Structures are given as structure tokens and as C-alpha cells.
């Protein structure tokens, strides 16, 4: 045997080491590729799931902590409700030994990302002059990898990884992986955010529906039956809930208290004050005070419990069916209209300060005698101030005309005719204020 041939077939150790190194490098590349696929698969699964925004962001944080080997990961989203587009931190994940990132550096980082909207890599924070170094006082930062969350050329947030646990710092492969995660995550996060906004809107609509139902329950279910009188009342809120209030309160067999009020503002704040006003007036009516005393006490109670910017106007009267006389007081409300059977009309003159404007105020009291066929119209400014497309108000003249043309109808029919007249005046323009009416008519027979 040729020993030289055997010698030539011996393996060169350096070649073996090189091949082993290549295999290890390939294994490492394959291992990293599997990790990337695992992350992207979980994110893709989240796309078709019903996970909440916080759950999805938590998933992203966990994966970044695990695969990028950082001490801390933060996902921050732009707070769209703020005009200056500040970022708010949704989730911050960290290992048990990491300290909390100081807010001062949060501001520096988010400011830089909002300005440049590109990948940020810092592996030597101490010598990086883009950021103030006072952040090191409370959180020892030595490396940062940050990627923007971009959606259709708009930045909706960022993902930041702090302090790589290996000495070489963040590599180009780390940048590529975090960029891929950010690219895949952006739409998932946005979908989750839109879904949460939709759910919040649904909940809000349900709350408004329930509030409207409760508010309708506070208003009279039907008009009172009083011998010799035809009485009707109605309220149409401009929004789901309103700030107008009307009520009929049977004090005894002879006396009926009635009132109509208008709360400043609209929506839920006005509706809450309306409920407060109703409870206050009903509580005072049980004591059977004179109208001026009722308003005086109600004013003090509302002043003590109401925001200074809120107030209410209110007409309050007590009708005695035996004497056919109404005693009334007015707290800054529209002057009610009194019509005789012949169509003559007058505004009730007595009036005072709106409720909750000042702590103490006195109210004048007026009296009105009802003859057969007389009618009293109490209304809110949603009637007279209803505007058409030419910015013209319905006004008191149209109000008087609408009543005179329908004096012979019932109280309910008169209200329907007046609402129709207002709608014809406003045309296609939507209702912008609550509309409330009470019609009290002494029957001729």
C-alpha cells in the first residue's frame, strides 16, 4: 500500500474547524429565523383574534424582551386627543431587576422619534450627545433600540428596547427583527385601538339610551285630570337627553302645581342638573309653600350644589280649581302667554333672577284669573329661537299666530299644531335646542 496516498487522505484540522464554524453560524441563522417566524406567527394570529389593545401590546412586549434580550421594552402610542401629539406609554415590560425608565427621558426619546420617524440605535449612550445625560441618574441607560410604528406615512407610536443584555449591544439583525415586528404590529395595534373605540362608542350609546329612558321616566307619564280644565305637556330633547323640564304635581284635591324649566347647556350635564332641579322642586312642593318661597328655597339649594357656570330658568305656578286662579313666580324663564277666549293675549310680566345665579334673591309673585275659554301657554326658548336656513328665528309673533289659529282645538291638538308650525319654519335645519310646552285651558263648558 502506498502510505503517501493514506497520508493525503488525512483531514486537515483547520478545514474541520472552519466547517464547524460555518455549521454553527448556519444553525444560529436558522434558529433566529425560527424565532422570527414564531414571533410573526403569534402577531399574525393576534390579527384575527379579539384580543384587547393592552393584550396585543403585552404580547409584543413579551416577545421583544425574550428575543431581543433587553432589560426593558416600552410600547408608546400617540394620544390623538392631545393637539401636540404627545405619546402615552401603553405597556412597559421588563425583567425583575430593571428599574423604571424616567419620564424625563421618555419625553426626549418620543420627541426625537416624532421629529425624525426613523430607527434609532444607541449602543454607547454615555457618549451620545443627542440626549441629555441626566436620565442616567435614575435609570442607567447604556443602549437603546427604537423603531417607529408607521401606518400610511403616519406615525402612531413606537417600540423601544433598552439595555441589551449582551456586551456587543444591538446588532443590525436586532434592528431588522424589531423593524419587522413593528411593521407587522402596527396594523394589529391600530385595529385593536379602533375596535376599542368602537366598543367604547357602543357603551356610550347604551349609557345615553339608559339615561334617556331614566329622564323620560322623570317627566309626567300623562297630563293630570282636573275638572273644568284641559291640560297637556310635552318635551322634545334636541339630543338623546335634554335639559328642559316640565312637571305636574298634585298638591291636594284642589291645588295643582305645574312648572317648566330650562337648564343651561345640553347633553348629560344638563340632564343631571334637570334631575336635580326636579327633585328639588318636588321636595319643596310637598311643603306647600307659596310659589315665590318655593323658588327662593330652590335657588339656595341649587346654588349650594351646582357648578357656578350652571343655572336654570323656571316658571312655577299653583292652580286652584275652585277659585280658578293661579298664583305663580318666574325665575328668569320665558314669559308665558295668556289668551282670552276671544284671542286677546298678554305676557305674564312678573319675573326674577334665574336659579343658581346668586345665593340669595327674592321673587315677585303674580296672580292670574282664568275665565271660560282662557288659555295659558308655557314654553321653552327652543320654540321661539328655532331657526331656519336663513338664520331667522320662529319668534314670538309666529308663536302668537299659531295659538290664535288653533284656539278652538284641544290642548294636545294645539301642541301638535305648534310643533308642526315650528318644523315648517325650520325646514331641513336640525333641531338645536330642547322644545318643551305646557298648555292649560279652562274649558268653556
Order of alpha helices (4+ residues) and beta strands (2+ residues): alpha-alpha-alpha-beta-beta-alpha-beta-beta-beta-alpha-beta-beta-beta-alpha-alpha-beta-beta-beta-beta-beta-beta-alpha-alpha-alpha-beta
